[in-house]
Amino acid sequence: MTNSYQGPVVVLMGGREHYANADLSIHVENGLKSWDGTLESDPSLDWFDAPAADEARLRMPDGREGQFFATAGSLGSGRVEIQGSGPAPFGDSA
């Protein structure tokens, strides 16, 4: 099973598309899967400025998408840590 992805993604947030580089991993603990990682993009992007009702999504190069939320980062750094919500949009489907 492919448990990680490093490369380009499109971030759908605030009704706009943003390009980022991702370093993502799938974790399995006690039979439960989760995914997380980091995104790096334009330092002017405020990852925490999306309205609460506006979901942030990743679009992978193959078109798969997954929802996430930002968990840590510094304004102006261009880097944010994320936690996935739902199935990972990368890796093997097995």
Summary of the structure (lengths in Angstrom):
residues: 94
radius of gyration: 12.7
end to end distance: 6.9
largest distance: 39.0
contacts: 235
relative contact order: 0.28
helix: 0%
strand: 56%
